[in-house]
Amino acid sequence: MNFERFVSFRYLRAKRKQKFISLISVISVLGVAVGVMALIVVLSVYTGFTEGLRDQIIGINAHVLVQGFNGEIRSYQSLQKKVASVNGVVSATPFIYGQALISSGPSSTGIVLRGIDPATAGSVIRLESQLLKGSLSDLAETNSLPAIILGKDLATQLRVDQGSKIRLISPNGPLSPMGVLPKVLTCRVTGIFETGMFEYDSTMGFINLNTARSLNGMGKGVNGLEVRVKDVDKADLVAAAIRQKTGRAFAVRDWMQINQNLFAALKLEKIGIFIALDLIILVAALNIISALVMVVMEKTRDIAILKSMGATTGSIMRIFFYQGAVIGLAGTILGVGGGLGLCAILKKYKIIELPSNVYPMSTMPVKVVPMDVSVIAVSAILITLAATLYPSWKASKIRPAEALTYE
């Protein structure tokens, strides 16, 4: 141990005449610890919420959408094989989007209809796991009325259940002298799904491709392909590969582009939370400045003696720099340990429950990201080290002759 560290640690261990200075040092350590712990817990919860929301969104939607600029893709089978051969693609399935009016008895509302292929849709979207009643294969039945799967909130609004009959009214009907006649189709509810997101559960329904073509007045084509990729975070790279293979005749968008505004806003909020909670560490850093300045005032005679014995200005600065660094490092280590421990408790025991009608998850989501923890720890250490510069500089400017004049 060199001279500066030895003196610095002696000052930390020594029983000071002014107990108030020691109290401020303890408060400084606890302040840094609380700030670091709060940052880790809040950012972990925020990351967990963001990923939970992402999983809810892309759970019922595809990772990548391939659509034709003309609105309808007729030879979609060959396109489906071409897309499925791209590296990183798990599966692809055709879809048809449409809107209609759905009614049951006196109740009626608008609905977003998604025509899917029951044979391949299960390998792309997670609809099967979100079904409360029925199965995806029920959409393939042809021996009775066309089948439809409704969201839970939409079924509640219409007061229907599995086995009930509903009417779909589409504006894409035949032409007549009076104009376009609406097309009415009676369907049977074969399933109820729940995603946890009100936007989907209250406005969406699934039908098979033939029913969708009939309602929309289409031929044998589809609106596009839904694609599932191996790595969700690399969906943009897979989309670029699909775009290169299919050419400019098709629009290829990944889930990041489709929900760009939402996730950009969430990312900006996360940065804002980080900056706001960093102020807690900044307040603790001000306490470190106060504690070190008081130590310098208390040790003025000692500093003068050390300088008289040959200690350089740099040595004096390093003595108090090390002292502040130990306080900051101790607070950071305590904060990281406390934050990770609290996150582990919240993740294991699910202490905080969330109202399911407000949030897309029932318990507080927690996901610890090592990069976030590293950035928090490094920022806390840098702030506390910056706080030691002024007291260290102040100590180095003490003149032995002036300090020892009245001793």
N, C-alpha and C positions, 0 to 999 in steps of 0.2 A: 504494500500500500504506500503510495507516494505521500508527500508532505501535505498537499492540499486536501486529499481525501481524508487523511488522518485527522486533521484539525476540524474538517467539516463534520465528520461522524462524532467527534468529541463534543462539538457544539450541540448536535442533535440529542446525544445521550445525557448531557449535563443538566443538572437541576438548576434552572434559571432563578434569579432573584425575583423576577417579575413573572408570576404564574400566568398572567394574562396573555403573555406572548406564546406560551406553550398551548394555551387554550385556542388561540387563533390558528396555530399550526394544525391542531387536531381538527378544528372546524374546516380548515382548508382541505385536508385529506378527505374528510367526509363529503365536502362539497363537490370535489372532483369525482369521488366515487358515486355519489347520487346522480350527478350529471351523466356520467358514462353509463350507469345502469339504466337510467331513464331512456337514453338514446337507444341502447341495445334493445330494450323491451318494446318501445314504441315502434321502432323501425322493423323489428321482427314481426310484430302484429300487423303492421301496415303491409309488409311484404306478403305475409300469409293471406291477408284479405285480398290483395291484388291478384295473387295466384289462384285463390279460390274463385274470385270473380272471373278470371280468365278461363278456368276449367269449366265453370258453368256456361260461359258463352260458347266456347268451342266444343263443349260436350255434345250439344245438340246441333252444332254447325260444323262444317268441314274446315280443315286446316287451310285448304286452297280451293278457290273456285275458278273453273274454266268456262267461260261463256262466249257465245258467238256475237259478233257485232250486229248481225242481222236479226237477232232475237231468237232464232230457232236453228238448231243444229240437226240436220237430217241424218247424215251418216255418222251417228255418234258412236256406233260400235267400234269402228276402226280408230276413232279418236280415243276411245276408252282404252284400247289395247296399247296405243302409242304412249298415252300418259302413264299407264301402269308399268311400262318398261323403263321409266325414268328412275335413275338411282335415287333412293331415299323415299320413294312412294310406296306405301303399303297397299292401298287399294283405291279404286275410283268407282263411282256410281253415278248414273244419270239422275237429273231432277228437273221438275217443272214448277215454277212459281206462279201463283195466281191469287186473285182476291175475289171474294164473293160475299153474299149476304147469307147468313145461316139463321134458321128459325126453327123453333120447336114450340108449338102451341102459340100463345100470345107473345112469347119472348123471341127477340131477334137482335142480331148485332153483326158487325163486320168480322170477317175472318181471313187470315192469311193462310192459303192452302199450299202445301208442299207435296207435289207428286213425287213419289220415290219408287224404286225397285226393291220390293221386299227381299229379294234373293241376295242383293249386294249391299243394300243400305246399312245393314248391321255391322259390316266391316269398316264403315267410314264414320258413322255417327253413333253415339251411345244411347239411342232411343230405347233399345231393348232394356237396358238397366234402369231406365227412368220410368218404365211403365208400372203403374199401380194395378192396372187390370188389363187383361188381354195379352197378346203377343204380336210381334211384327209380322209373323206369317199369316195372321188373320187378314191382312190387306190383300193377300193373293187369292182369296176365295172368290169364285165366280159363279157359284150355284145359287146365289141369293142376291139381295140388294148390295150395291157397292159399299164397301167398308170404309170407315173413317175413324181415326184416332184423334181424340180431342185433349186439350190441356185441362187440367183439373179445375182451374178457376173459370174457364169458359164453360165447362160442363155444369158447374155449379150455377153459373149465371143463367144458363138455358134450362136448368132443372132436368137434366138428362143423366143417364147412367149407361153402363154397358148393356147392350141389347135394345136401347131406345132408338127411335127413328127420328131423323132430322131432315130438313129440306135445305138444299144449297141452290141459291139463285144467282146465276152468272149473267152479266150483261153481254156476253159473247154468244148471243143466240142468232137464229136465222134472220135474214132480211125480209121485210114485208112492205107493202105500200105505206104502212103507218110508221115505218122505221125498223129499228132492230128490236126483235122480240127477246125478252129475257129467257134464259134457259133454266128450267127447274129440274133438279135431280134429287130424288129421295135416297138417302143413305142410312145405313145402320151403324150405330156406334159400337165398335168392337173393342175399343181400348181407351184407357185414360192414362195420361202421362203427367209427371210433375218434375220440372227442372229446378224449382226453387226461385225462378225469376218470373215475376208477375208479368213482365212484358211478353214472355213466351207462353206462359200458362194460361193467359187470358185472351190471346188473339190468334193462336196457331192451331192448325189441324193437319193431319197427314192422310193422304189418300194414295192409291196406286197410280202408276203412269197412265193407264188407259182411262181411268176416271178423270184425271187431270186433263188429258187431251180432249175428252168429250166436253168438259166444262169450258175449256179455253178455245175450242174450235180449231185445234191443231191437227196436223197429220200424224205421221209416225215419228216425228222428231222430238227433241227435248230442248229445254232452255240452256242446259249446260251440264257440266260434270262437277261433282263434289269429290275432293281428293283428301285422303288421310296420309300423313307423312310419319316417318319413324321418330324424328326429333322435332317437337313443336317449336322450339327456339330457333330452328334452322329452316322454318317454313319459307322464309323469304328466299333462301338460296335454292330450295327445291322449286319454288315458283319460277325463279329465273331460268332454271334448267328446263322446266316445262315450256316456258315461253320460247326458249331457243329451239326446242324440238318441234313445237306445233306451228311456229311461224307467227306472222303478224295478223293472221285471220281471226285470232281468238284473243280475248281479254283474260289475262291471268292475274288474279289477286290473292294474296295470302291474308290470313286472319289479322295480321298486324296492320295491313293497309286498310282493311275493312273497318276495324275498330281503332283507327289511328288517333282520332280526337280524344276518345275516352282514355286510352292508356297514356297518351301524352299529358293529359291533365293529371292523371294519377302520379306520373313520374315527377311532374312539377310540384305537386303537393308534397311528395316525399322529400324533395330537396328543401322545400320551405320548412317542413317539420324538423329536418336535420339542422338547419340554420337557427331556428327558434330555440331548440333544446340545447344547442351549443352555447347559448347565452348563460345557461346554468354553470357550465364549466368556466366561462369567462368571469362570472361572479366569484367562483372559487379561486380563480387566478388572481383576482384583486385582493382576496384575503391572503394569498401567498406573498404578494407585494407588501402588504401591511405587516405581516409577520416578519419578513426579512428586514424591512426597514427598521423595525423595533429591535431586532437582534443586532443590527449594525450599530444602532444607538447605544445598546447595552454593552457591546463589545468594542467600543471605540478605543478604550485604553489598550485592550489586547491587540487590536489591529496596529496601533501605533508601535507597540513593543515588537510585534512581528516584523514590521517594516524596518525598525531600528536594527533588528538582528539580520536584515538582509533579504527579507521577503520582497519579491517584486510586485508591481501593480497587477500583473497577470495572475500571479499566485493568489493574491487577495480576492480577485474577481472569481477565480475558480472555486475557492473555498465556499463562497455563498451561492455560487451557481450549482455546485454539487448538492448543497443543502436544499435548495428549492427543487432540484431535479428529483431528489429522494422523496420529497413530499408529493410531487406530481406523479411520480412513478408508483408510489404506494397507493395513492388514490385511484389511479387508472387500473392497477391490478385488482384492487378490491371491487371496483365498479364492473370490470369485465367478469370477474367471478360471480358477483351478485346478479348481474344481468343474465348471464347464461343459466345460472341456477334458477332464477325466477321464470325464465322462458321454459326450462325443462319442466317445472312444476305446472305451469299453465297448459303446456302441451300434453302432459300425462294425465292430469286429474280433471281437465275441462271445467275449471271452477266457474268461469264466467260464461253464462248462457245468453244467447242473442235471440230476440223475437224473430221467428221464422217468417212472419208476414212483412218484415222490414228488410232483413238481410238475407242474402242467398246461402247462408250457412247458419247452423244452429248453435255452435259454440265459437268462442274466440279463437280465430286461426293464428297459429304461430309458426313462423319459418325463419330460422336463424341462417343468415347468409354470411359465410366466413369473410367475404370481401367487405361487407358492411361493418362487421366487428373490427376488422383491421383498420379501416378508415377512421372509425370512431376512436380507437385506441391511439392511433398516430396523431389525430387532430388534438386529442386531449393532452398528449405529451408535448406537442409543439406549442400549444397555448400556455401550458404551465412553464415550459422552458423560457418562452418569451417574457413571462412575468418575472423571471429572476434577473433579467438583464439590468434593469434600473437599480435595484438594491445592490447588485454586485458592483456595478459601476460606481455607485455612491460610496461603497466601502473602499474601493481602490483609490478614491480621491482624498482620503483622510491623510492629513500631514502630521507626522509624529511630533514635531515641535509644538504645534498648536494643541494637539490632543493631550500632551503630557505637561503643559505649562503649569497647571494648577495641581498636579499630582504630587 
